[in-house]
Amino acid sequence: GLGIPAEPLFRSRDGNYAFQNNYYMKLLTMPTSLRSIGKNAFYNCYNLPEVLIPEGVEKIDEGAFNSCSSLKKVELPSTLKSIGDLVFYSLNVATVVSRIQTPFEISGTVFASSYETKYNSDTQKYDTTFVASKGILYVPVSKKSAYRAISGWNVFADIIEGEPKETTVDGLNYLCVVGAGTATVTGRADNTMRNISIPSTILYDGSTYNVKAVAEQALASCS
């Protein structure tokens, strides 16, 4: 099937297939000396919740994180210059933070969640269409239009300028967007809270953020 790599006869020394099918991996820490990630290196590590790629990495080869279906957060460094096909294929609903200042063209398969195949009666062939991830893409401030104009990045329905940071203020959890100066209420730090007061602004890391929204079901079960 699509996205399934051929089983290698041996483990290569170039990083390809290095940790594929490691179902137990739940934490991945990469060194700052890293410069590239090999083909299918972490293929099918489906319990991995996040991938934080450090500054210095310039290349991610084909399928490196293919079928890591539990991913909820991906961070890409400003040094990245190349992303191969199917790198994050099967990404469902995740936060993708890109620090790349000048986005380059990538395949529509990179952040696809799935694919659909339909028979084309005109060509008498089957056409494959990739379904984009329903996640959110965060990009550097003033770079949204650049990302919207580049193939592969424009598959995201929601592109936000700034970088997301989580914090708790007076018992409420917030998602602050650094660079945009906005915050969203995401929940309660203490579910026993009876009196809830949502302020117009909060202070985070020395800066003021305007509270613009309350996330869906953020304060559910307030009884």
RAVENSUL-V129223 format. One record per backbone hydrogen bond with DSSP energy under -1.0 kcal/mol. CO is the residue of the C=O (numbers start at 0). NH is the residue of the N-H. E is the energy in kcal/mol with one decimal. If there is no record, write none. Layout:
BEGIN
CO;NH;E  CO;NH;E
END
This chain:
BEGIN
0;3;-1.6  14;17;-1.4  18;21;-1.1  20;22;-1.4  30;33;-1.4  34;57;-2.9  34;58;-1.3  36;60;-3.0  37;40;-1.8  38;16;-2.7  39;42;-1.3  40;18;-3.2  41;44;-1.5  42;20;-3.4  43;45;-1.7  44;47;-1.8  48;71;-3.4  48;72;-1.1  50;74;-2.6  53;56;-1.5  57;80;-2.7  57;81;-1.3  58;36;-1.9  59;83;-2.6  60;63;-1.6  61;39;-2.0  62;65;-1.5  63;41;-2.7  64;67;-1.6  65;43;-3.0  66;68;-1.6  67;70;-1.7  71;94;-2.9  72;50;-2.4  73;96;-3.3  74;52;-2.0  75;98;-1.9  76;79;-1.2  81;59;-2.1  83;86;-1.1  84;62;-2.3  85;88;-1.0  86;64;-1.9  87;90;-1.3  88;66;-2.7  91;133;-1.7  93;135;-1.6  94;73;-2.8  95;137;-3.2  96;75;-3.2  106;109;-1.5  109;87;-1.7  111;89;-2.5  111;90;-1.2  113;130;-2.7  115;128;-3.1  117;126;-3.3  119;123;-2.0  119;124;-1.1  124;119;-3.4  126;117;-2.4  128;115;-3.2  130;112;-3.2  130;113;-1.1  135;95;-2.9  136;159;-2.7  137;97;-3.0  138;161;-3.1  139;142;-1.9  142;146;-2.1  143;147;-2.5  144;148;-1.3  146;149;-1.1  149;152;-1.1  149;153;-1.4  150;105;-2.1  152;155;-1.3  157;136;-2.4  159;138;-2.6  162;177;-2.9  164;175;-3.4  166;173;-3.2  168;171;-1.9  170;188;-2.8  171;168;-2.6  172;185;-2.6  172;186;-1.1  173;166;-2.1  174;183;-1.7  175;164;-2.8  176;179;-1.4  176;180;-1.8  177;162;-2.1  180;209;-2.7  181;176;-2.9  182;211;-2.5  182;212;-1.1  183;174;-2.4  184;214;-3.1  186;172;-2.8  189;192;-1.7  199;210;-2.6  201;208;-3.0  203;206;-2.0  206;203;-3.0  208;201;-2.1  209;182;-2.4  212;184;-2.7  214;217;-2.2  216;219;-1.4  220;222;-1.5
END
